[in-house]
Amino acid sequence: ALPVGTVCVLCVTRSLQYGKSSGYSTGLGAAAADLIYGIIAIYGLTAISGQLLVNQPVLRLAGGLCIVFIGMRMMVKKVSEKMKTQFDAKKIDLKLELENISVDADPKKMEQVLVNLLANACKYTDENGEVKVVLKEDYLVVSDNGIGIPKKDLPYVFERFYRSDHSRSRDTGGTGIGLAIVKQIVDAHCWKIVAESKVGKGSKFRIEF
């Protein structure tokens, strides 16, 4: 028999597939999708036993990392291109300053880190804003000139389900676990991530390899 969690995820995945094929698209449908993918991510984050028979974005650290030597500049470009429509929709200028470096990392997990950080920056940056990715020999920085995070909330931004402004979070959607996933992946690589932010000025997330 399949684990209960697997059955649940398979069921909601089938529901999403049906929704796509039938052209179902409403605010309620989008909210349900947010919740469903949040459940999937949480399931991976807590590394509950059992395999999920769905595609990404499932995070499964229980099986260990698949470490290879990857070109970071190419990966950042790939992820940025994949997310271009999201930034274009808000007329956000996505700038890349990338050195040609490589690191030992799990490519799928590293891609998830970049997706989560860029999605977070896009979500909390107003229209016509700016997001920048800087890649140097020993660090990666994703910064924005968005709404920022209050100083009192900075120590908690990597905790699961924590969102600094609940009313604003309801407006922007999301599950409050994207940065927690980033932190767990970074820690698994024995790297370090630091967050800096000022309300009304923007946020900066720095990963030190």
C-alpha positions as CSV (number, residue, x, y, z in Angstrom):
1,A,0.0,0.0,0.0
2,L,1.1,3.5,-0.7
3,P,1.9,5.9,2.2
4,V,-1.0,8.2,3.1
5,G,1.0,11.2,2.1
6,T,1.7,9.8,-1.3
7,V,-1.9,9.0,-1.9
8,C,-2.9,12.6,-1.0
9,V,-0.3,14.1,-3.3
10,L,-1.2,11.9,-6.1
11,C,-4.9,12.8,-5.7
12,V,-4.2,16.6,-5.7
13,T,-1.8,16.2,-8.6
14,R,-4.5,14.5,-10.6
15,S,-6.9,17.3,-9.7
16,L,-4.4,19.9,-10.9
17,Q,-3.9,18.1,-14.2
18,Y,-7.7,17.9,-14.6
19,G,-8.0,21.6,-13.9
20,K,-5.4,22.4,-16.6
21,S,-7.0,20.1,-19.2
22,S,-10.5,21.5,-18.6
23,G,-9.4,25.1,-18.7
24,Y,-10.4,25.7,-15.1
25,S,-8.8,28.9,-13.9
26,T,-10.2,31.0,-11.1
27,G,-8.9,32.8,-8.0
28,L,-10.0,29.8,-5.9
29,G,-8.2,27.5,-8.3
30,A,-5.0,29.5,-8.0
31,A,-5.2,29.5,-4.2
32,A,-5.8,25.8,-4.2
33,A,-2.7,25.3,-6.3
34,D,-0.6,27.4,-3.9
35,L,-1.8,25.3,-1.0
36,I,-1.3,22.0,-2.8
37,Y,2.3,22.8,-3.9
38,G,2.9,24.0,-0.4
39,I,1.9,20.6,1.0
40,I,4.2,18.9,-1.5
41,A,7.1,21.1,-0.5
42,I,6.4,20.6,3.2
43,Y,6.3,16.8,2.7
44,G,9.8,16.9,1.1
45,L,11.1,19.4,3.7
46,T,10.3,17.2,6.6
47,A,11.6,14.1,4.8
48,I,8.7,11.8,5.6
49,S,9.3,8.3,4.4
50,G,7.8,7.2,1.1
51,Q,8.4,8.4,-2.5
52,L,6.2,11.0,-4.1
53,L,5.4,10.0,-7.7
54,V,5.3,13.6,-8.9
55,N,7.8,16.0,-10.6
56,Q,9.5,18.9,-8.9
57,P,9.3,21.0,-6.7
58,V,9.6,18.1,-4.2
59,L,12.6,18.5,-1.8
60,R,13.9,15.2,-0.6
61,L,17.1,15.5,1.4
62,A,16.6,12.1,3.1
63,G,18.2,10.4,0.1
64,G,21.3,12.6,0.2
65,L,22.7,15.1,-2.2
66,C,23.9,14.3,-5.8
67,I,27.0,16.4,-5.8
68,V,28.6,17.3,-9.2
69,F,30.8,20.1,-10.5
70,I,28.4,22.6,-12.0
71,G,28.9,25.9,-13.9
72,M,27.0,28.5,-11.8
73,R,26.9,31.2,-14.4
74,M,25.1,29.0,-16.9
75,M,22.7,27.8,-14.2
76,V,21.8,31.4,-13.1
77,K,21.2,32.3,-16.8
78,K,19.0,29.2,-17.3
79,V,16.9,29.9,-14.2
80,S,16.6,33.6,-15.0
81,E,15.4,32.9,-18.5
82,K,12.9,30.3,-17.2
83,M,11.5,33.0,-14.9
84,K,11.6,35.9,-17.4
85,T,7.9,36.0,-17.9
86,Q,7.2,36.6,-14.2
87,F,9.6,39.6,-14.1
88,D,8.3,40.9,-17.4
89,A,4.7,40.8,-16.2
90,K,5.7,43.3,-13.4
91,K,8.1,45.2,-15.6
92,I,10.9,44.4,-13.2
93,D,14.4,44.8,-14.5
94,L,16.4,41.6,-13.8
95,K,20.1,42.3,-13.9
96,L,22.8,39.7,-13.9
97,E,26.5,40.3,-12.9
98,L,28.0,36.9,-13.3
99,E,31.6,35.6,-13.1
100,N,32.4,32.3,-14.7
101,I,32.7,30.1,-11.7
102,S,31.9,26.5,-10.8
103,V,31.0,24.8,-7.5
104,D,30.5,21.4,-6.1
105,A,26.7,21.2,-5.7
106,D,23.5,19.2,-6.3
107,P,22.2,20.8,-9.6
108,K,18.5,20.1,-8.9
109,K,18.7,21.5,-5.4
110,M,20.8,24.5,-6.5
111,E,18.2,25.3,-9.2
112,Q,15.5,25.2,-6.5
113,V,17.5,27.7,-4.4
114,L,17.7,30.1,-7.4
115,V,14.0,29.7,-8.3
116,N,12.9,30.3,-4.7
117,L,15.1,33.3,-4.2
118,L,14.2,34.9,-7.5
119,A,10.5,34.2,-7.0
120,N,10.6,35.8,-3.6
121,A,12.4,38.9,-5.0
122,C,9.8,39.2,-7.8
123,K,6.9,38.7,-5.4
124,Y,8.0,41.5,-3.0
125,T,9.2,44.0,-5.6
126,D,6.8,46.5,-7.0
127,E,6.2,47.1,-10.7
128,N,9.1,48.8,-12.5
129,G,11.5,47.7,-9.7
130,E,14.9,46.0,-9.9
131,V,16.2,42.6,-9.0
132,K,19.9,41.8,-9.3
133,V,21.9,38.6,-9.2
134,V,25.6,38.9,-8.5
135,L,27.9,35.8,-8.7
136,K,31.4,36.0,-7.5
137,E,34.1,33.4,-6.8
138,D,32.9,32.5,-3.3
139,Y,29.4,33.9,-3.0
140,L,26.0,34.5,-4.7
141,V,23.7,37.5,-4.0
142,V,20.1,38.0,-4.9
143,S,19.0,41.6,-4.1
144,D,15.9,43.7,-4.8
145,N,14.6,47.2,-4.2
146,G,11.2,46.0,-3.0
147,I,9.2,46.4,0.1
148,G,11.8,45.1,2.5
149,I,11.5,43.1,5.8
150,P,11.2,44.7,9.3
151,K,14.4,44.4,11.4
152,K,12.5,42.5,14.1
153,D,11.5,39.8,11.5
154,L,14.9,39.2,9.9
155,P,15.9,36.5,12.4
156,Y,12.9,34.4,11.5
157,V,12.7,34.7,7.7
158,F,14.1,31.2,7.3
159,E,11.6,29.5,9.6
160,R,8.8,27.4,8.1
161,F,5.5,29.2,7.6
162,Y,6.9,32.6,8.9
163,R,5.9,35.6,6.9
164,S,6.7,39.1,8.2
165,D,3.5,40.9,7.3
166,H,0.5,38.6,7.3
167,S,-1.9,41.0,5.5
168,R,0.7,41.6,2.8
169,S,1.4,37.9,2.5
170,R,-2.3,37.2,1.9
171,D,-2.2,39.7,-1.0
172,T,0.9,38.2,-2.6
173,G,0.0,34.5,-1.9
174,G,2.5,31.8,-1.1
175,T,3.0,29.3,1.7
176,G,5.8,30.9,3.7
177,I,8.2,28.0,3.3
178,G,10.3,29.0,0.2
179,L,13.1,30.5,2.2
180,A,13.0,27.6,4.7
181,I,13.7,25.3,1.8
182,V,16.5,27.5,0.6
183,K,18.1,27.5,4.1
184,Q,17.8,23.7,4.4
185,I,19.5,23.2,1.0
186,V,22.2,25.7,1.8
187,D,22.9,24.0,5.1
188,A,23.0,20.6,3.5
189,H,25.8,21.9,1.2
190,C,27.6,23.2,4.3
191,W,27.3,26.7,3.0
192,K,26.0,29.9,4.7
193,I,23.1,32.2,3.8
194,V,22.6,35.7,5.3
195,A,19.6,38.0,4.9
196,E,19.8,41.8,5.0
197,S,16.9,44.1,4.5
198,K,15.4,47.6,5.2
199,V,11.7,48.4,5.0
200,G,11.0,50.4,1.8
201,K,14.5,49.9,0.5
202,G,14.7,46.2,-0.4
203,S,16.3,42.9,0.6
204,K,19.5,41.0,0.0
205,F,20.2,37.3,0.3
206,R,23.8,36.2,0.2
207,I,25.0,32.6,-0.1
208,E,28.6,32.0,0.8
209,F,30.0,28.9,-0.8
